[in-house]
Amino acid sequence: MKNVHVDYQGAAPDFQRASLLAKSVAQENAMQQPTIVSWHQSSNQHMSPYYDGANPDSWWEKYGEGNGGKLEVSVGDEYGFVMMDTQDYETLGKMPLRNLSDEYGNHYLCLTPMLGLLDKKPSLAACTYLDGWLADQL
C-alpha cells in the first residue's frame, strides 16, 4: 500500500476537513472516485471500523488494507485514512427501502414495493424489526 503524508499547518483539522483533504490527495494520486475504507484519529483513539478489544493504533490500517485499500493518507499527526478507488464498482441506485416505527417506538426496515408508498404502518410481510443486531440503514 502506498503512503502519503500531508503536513497540516496550524491547529489540527476536524474530521470533515481532514477527510476531504485525504480524498483530494487520493485524487492527486490517480484515484478517480476515492472512498475511505477505514480511519483513525490519534488524539482520542477513535477509529472506524471499531470493535471492542481492537488495537486503535493498528486495527484500522490492517482492516483497510485487507478490504481493498490501496493508499494510506496521514493528515498531520492527527488523522490516518486508508483509501480505495470505487470508480469500477456498480452503483445500486435508489434502494426500495425505508424506515418506519410502530406505535410503541419500535423501528423497522421495510421494503417499499411490498408495503406501498403511502402506508406508514409496518407490516410483518414487508418489514424487518431492527433490534440490536440490525442497523438503521436509511
BADREN-507595 format. One record per atom (N, C-alpha, C, O): x, y, z. Coordinates in steps of 0.05 Angstrom, whole numbers, plus 32768, in hexadecimal, padded with zeros to 4 digits. Layout:
XYZ/...
***
This chain:
80117FE88000/800080008000/801280198000/8026801A800F/800B802C7FEF/801A80457FEE/801280578005/7FFB8058800D/802580668010/802180788026/80278095801E/803C809A8012/801580A78025/801A80C48020/801480D3803A/800080CF8047/802780E58041/802480F58059/801E81128050/802D811D803F/800A811E805C/8003813A8057/8009814A8070/7FFC81468085/801C815D806E/8021816E8085/800A81828087/8001818D8073/80018186809F/7FEB819980A4/7FF581AF80B6/7FFC81A980CD/7FF581C780AD/7FFE81DE80BD/7FE781E880CF/7FD081E980C6/7FEE81EF80E7/7FDA81FA80F9/7FCC81E5810A/7FD781CE810C/7FB681EB8115/7FA781D88126/7F9E81C18115/7F9981C380FD/7F9B81AA8122/7F9281918114/7F7781968108/7F6581A28114/7F73818D80EF/7F58819080E3/7F44817E80F0/7F4B816A80FD/7F2A818480EC/7F15817280F5/7F13815B80E1/7F20815B80CC/7F03814680E8/7F01812E80D8/7EF8813580BB/7F04812A80A8/7EE4814680B8/7EDA814C809D/7EF08158808C/7EF381508075/7EFE816C8096/7F1381798087/7F2981658080/7F348165806A/7F3181558094/7F478141808F/7F3F812C807B/7F4F8125806A/7F268123807C/7F1D810F8069/7F1B811A804C/7F22810C8039/7F1281338049/7F128140802F/7F2E81448024/7F338140800C/7F40814B8036/7F5C814D802D/7F6881328025/7F7681318011/7F61811D8033/7F6A8102802C/7F5F80FA8011/7F6D80EE8000/7F468100800B/7F3A80F97FF1/7F4781097FDB/7F4C80FF7FC5/7F4D81227FE0/7F5B81337FCC/7F7781287FC6/7F7F81267FAF/7F8581207FDB/7FA081147FD7/7F9D80FA7FC7/7FAE80F47FB6/7F8980EA7FCD/7F8580D17FBE/7F8080D67FA1/7F8A80C87F90/7F7180EB7F9A/7F6C80F27F7E/7F8680FB7F71/7F8A80F57F59/7F9781097F7F/7FB181117F75/7FC380F87F70/7FD780FA7F61/7FBD80E27F7D/7FCC80C97F7A/7FBD80B57F69/7FBE809D7F6E/7FAF80BF7F55/7FA280AF7F40/7F89809F7F48/7F82808C7F3A/7F7D80A67F5E/7F6380997F65/7F4D80AB7F59/7F4B80C37F5F/7F3B809F7F49/7F2680AE7F3C/7F0F80B37F50/7F0480CA7F51/7F07809F7F5F/7EF180A27F73/7EFB80977F8E/7EF480817F95/7F0B80A77F9C/7F16809D7FB5/7F01809A7FCB/7EEF80AB7FCE/7F0380847FDA/7EF1807E7FF0/7F0180768008/7F1580678005/7EF9807F801F/7F0780788038/7EFD805C8040/7EE680578044/7F11804A8043/7F0B802F804C/7F0C802D806B/7EFC80218078/7F20803B8076/7F24803C8093/7F338055809B/7F3F8062808A/7F31805C80B5/7F3F807480BE/7F45807280DC/7F3A806180EA/7F57808480E5/7F5F80858101/7F6580A28108/7F7080B180F9/7F5D80A98121/7F6380C4812C/7F7580C08144/7F6D80B38157/7F8D80CB8143/7FA180C58158/7F9A80D18173/7F9D80C38188/7F8F80E98175/7F8C80F7818E/7F7880E981A1/7F7B80E981B9/7F6380DC8195/7F4F80CF81A6/7F4D80B181A0/7F3C80A481AC/7F5E80A7818F/7F5E808A8188/7F448080817B/7F3F8068817B/7F358092816F/7F1D808A8160/7F26807E8146/7F3A8086813A/7F17806A813D/7F1D805D8123/7F0480518118/7EF0804C8126/7F05804C80FE/7EF0803E80F1/7EFC802B80DC/7F0D803580CC/7EF5801280DB/7EE2800680EC/7EEC80018108/7F058000810D/7EDA7FFF811B/7EE17FFB8137/7ED77FE08140/7EC17FD88139/7EE67FD28150/7EDB7FBC815F/7EE97FBB817A/7F007FC2817C/7EDB7FB2818E/7EE57FB181A9/7EFE7FA081AB/7EFD7F8881A3/7F137FAA81B6/7F2C7F9B81B8/7F407FA081A2/7F577F9781A4/7F387FAE818D/7F4B7FB38177/7F607FC7817F/7F5A7FD9818F/7F787FC48175/7F8D7FD7817B/7F897FEF8169/7F8B7FED8151/7F8280068175/7F7C801E8165/7F9480288155/7F9080388142/7FAC8021815C/7FC4802A814D/7FC8801A8133/7FD780238122/7FBC80028131/7FC27FF28119/7FAA7FE5810B/7FAB7FE080F4/7F947FE1811A/7F7D7FD2810F/7F727FE080F6/7F6D7FD280E2/7F6D7FFA80F7/7F61800880E1/7F71800580C7/7F66800280B2/7F8C800580CA/7F9E800380B3/7F9D7FE780A8/7F9C7FE3808F/7F9E7FD380B9/7F9D7FB780B0/7F827FB180A2/7F817FA4808D/7F6C7FBB80AE/7F527FB880A2/7F517FC58087/7F487FB88073/7F5A7FDD8085/7F597FEC806B/7F687FDE8055/7F5E7FDC803F/7F807FD5805B/7F907FC88047/7F857FAD803F/7F857FA58028/7F797F9F8053/7F6E7F85804D/7F537F86803F/7F497F728035/7F477F9E803D/7F2D7FA18030/7F2F7FB38018/7F1C7FC28012/7F457FB3800A/7F477FC17FF0/7F557FDC7FF1/7F587FE87FDC/7F5F7FE58008/7F6D7FFE8009/7F877FFE7FFB/7F967FEB7FFD/7F8D80127FEB/7FA580147FDB/7FB7802C7FE2/7FCE802D7FDA/7FAC803F7FF1/7FBA80577FF8/7FB5805F8015/7F9D8060801D/7FCA80638024/7FC6806E8040/7FCE808B8040/7FE580928037/7FBD809C8049/7FC280B9804A/7FC180C18068/7FAD80BE8075/7FD880CC8071/7FD880D7808C/7FD780F5808A/7FE58101807A/7FC58101809A/7FC1811E809A/7FCD812880B4/7FC1812480CA/7FE4813580B2/7FF3813D80CA/7FF9812580DC/7FFD810F80D1/7FF8812980F5/7FFC81138108/7FE2810A8114/7FE180F98126/7FCC8115810A/7FB281108117/7FA180FA8109/7F9580EA8117/7FA180F980EF/7F8F80E680E1/7F9E80D480CE/7FB280DC80C2/7F9480BC80CB/7F9E80A980B7/7F86809E80A8/7F72809680B5/7F87809C808E/7F718092807E/7F7C807D806A/7F928080805F/7F6E80678067/7F7480538052/7F5F8057803D/7F4780568042/7F68805B8024/7F568062800E/7F56804C7FF9/7F6A803D7FF6/7F40804A7FEA/7F3F80397FD3/7F3080487FBD/7F21805B7FC2/7F34803F7FA4/7F26804B7F8D/7F0D803B7F86/7F1080237F81/7EF680487F87/7EDD80397F81/7ED2803E7F65/7EBB80397F60/7EE380497F53/7ED880507F39/7ECE80397F29/7EBB803C7F19/7ED880217F2D/7ED0800A7F1D/7EB97FFA7F2B/7EB17FE57F20/7EB080037F42/7E9A7FF57F4F/7E7F7FFE7F44/7E7C80167F3D/7E6D7FEC7F42/7E527FF37F39/7E4380007F50/7E477FFA7F67/7E3280137F49/7E2180207F5E/7E0680127F5F/7DFC80087F4B/7DFA80127F76/7DE180057F7A/7DCA80167F71/7DB5800C7F69/7DCE80307F73/7DB780427F6C/7DA680467F85/7DAF80407F9B/7D8E804F7F81/7D7C80547F98/7D7280397FA2/7D66802A7F94/7D7680357FBC/7D6D801C7FC8/7D50801E7FCF/7D4780337FD9/7D4180097FCB/7D24800A7FD1/7D1E80047FEF/7D0D7FF37FF5/7D2E80108001/7D2B800C801D/7D248026802B/7D2C803B8022/7D1780238042/7D13803A8053/7D0F80318070/7D07801B8075/7D1580438082/7D12803D809F/7CF7804780A8/7CEE805D80A1/7CEA803780B9/7CD1803E80C5/7CD2803680E3/7CE1802580EB/7CC1804380F3/7CBE803C810F/7CA180358114/7C8F80418108/7C9C80238127/7C81801C812F/7C78802F8146/7C878040814E/7C60802A8150/7C55803C8165/7C64803A817F/7C60804A8191/7C7580258182/7C848022819B/7CA1802C8198/7CB1802A81AB/7CA880378181/7CC28042817D/7CD6802D8173/7CEE80348171/7CCE8015816C/7CDF80018161/7CE680088144/7CD480118135/7CFF8005813C/7D07800C8121/7D087FF4810F/7D0F7FDE8117/7D017FF980F5/7D007FE480E1/7D0C7FEE80C7/7D0C800580C1/7D187FDB80B8/7D227FE1809D/7D0E7FD3808B/7D0A7FBA808D/7D027FE28078/7CEC7FD88068/7CF27FD9804A/7CFF7FEC8041/7CE97FC5803C/7CEB7FC4801F/7CD37FD38013/7CBC7FC98015/7CD87FEA8008/7CC37FFC7FFE/7CB07FEF7FEA/7C987FF37FEC/7CBA7FE07FD5/7CA77FD47FC2/7C937FC17FCF/7C7C7FBF7FC5/7C9A7FB47FE4/7C877FA27FF2/7C747FB18004/7C5D7FA98008/7C7E7FC7800F/7C6E7FD78022/7C5C7FEC8015/7C467FF1801E/7C667FF88000/7C58800E7FF3/7C6480287FFC/7C70802A8011/7C62803C7FEB/7C6E80567FF0/7C6080668006/7C6C80768014/7C4680628009/7C368072801B/7C3380668037/7C2E8075804A/7C37804C8039/7C33803F8053/7C4A80478066/7C618043805F/7C438050807E/7C5780598091/7C58804680A9/7C66804C80BD/7C4A802F80A8/7C4A801C80BD/7C58800380B5/7C527FF780A0/7C6D7FFA80C4/7C7C7FE280BC/7C6A7FC980BC/7C587FC680CD/7C6F7FB780A8/7C607F9E80A7/7C757F8780A9/7C8C7F8B80A2/7C6C7F7080B3/7C7E7F5980B6/7C887F4F809B/7C9E7F458099/7C787F528086/7C7F7F48806C/7C957F59805F/7CA67F4E8050/7C957F738064/7CA67F858055/7CBD7F908066/7CCF7F9D805B/7CBD7F8B8080/7CD07F998092/7CE07F8680A4/7CD77F7080AA/7CF87F8E80AB/7D097F8080BE/7D0E7F9180D6/7D157FA880D4/7D0A7F8580ED/7D0E7F948107/7D2C7F99810A/7D3C7F878107/7D337FB28110/7D4F7FB98115/7D557FB78132/7D4F7FC88142/7D627FA08139/7D6A7F9C8155/7D887FA38158/7D927FB18146/7D957F9A816C/7DB17FA08171/7DC47F95815C/7DDA7F9E815A/7DBA7F82814D/7DCC7F758138/7DC97F82811D/7DDA7F7E810C/7DB57F928119/7DB07F9E80FF/7DB57FBC8102/7DB07FC88117/7DBD7FC980EC/7DC37FE680ED/7DAD7FF580DE/7DA07FEA80CC/7DA9800E80E6/7D97802080D8/7DA5802980BF/7DB7803980C0/7D9B802080A8/7DAA8024808F/7DA3803E8081/7DB480498072/7D8C80488084/7D8480608074/7D7A80768086/7D73808B807D/
***
